[in-house]
Amino acid sequence: KSHRRAGLIARNTDAEIAEALRIAVSAREPRTAFAVLMGLSGVDVPMASAILTSLNQNRYTIIDWRALEALGVPDWHISLDFYLKHYSPECERLARETGECLRTVDRALWGWSAAKEN
């Protein structure tokens, strides 16, 4: 989204990106999938969550400050441990309770926060 972030991502070679994606897709553990993507320049938890969600919407969900705001999380410093131990399980719980998929849940959380601004 930002020029700075794009510059950081451009530091990765096509081969590095391809290998990271290959490993992330085949990873059995979410921590492994995140770790390999976060090993790329310019990729932290929020971007890794977006990449992983685009690869598997049934397993991953996007984390960002808007979703955290909707959940009432006051401090939105996003760590991998927070995503794995708190955010993802909470989104999975909401998905089960509502009968919706994880992607619908994170879109709804984002939308609630965005609507507050209007």
Phi, psi and omega in degrees: 000330182249157178296322179298313180297317179299322178295321178294317181294325180296344178290341180278141175279161177301321180295319178296317179295314180299317180293318179299317179295319179299314180292317181299318181296323183269356182296136177279328183253134177304321180301322179294315180299315178297313185300318181292321178291321180288349173286345176280146177297132176086003181247121174239188187306310182301316180291319177300320179296323178292318178297311181296323177295322178292335179274328183204091183287348178273345184248330186235160177219152184279134175249134173204175185296328180293316179297319179295320177300317180296330179274357179080023178275112187288324181250111186260041167288119188258115176246163178296318178300318179298315180301309186288322186267336186235303188294307182299314177299323178294318178294321177297320178298314179298321178297315179297314183295325183266346183075016180257165177277164180303320182296321178294321178298311183291328175294321179294318178299313179300314182297322178299315180295316181296322181293332178298332182286338184271000000 
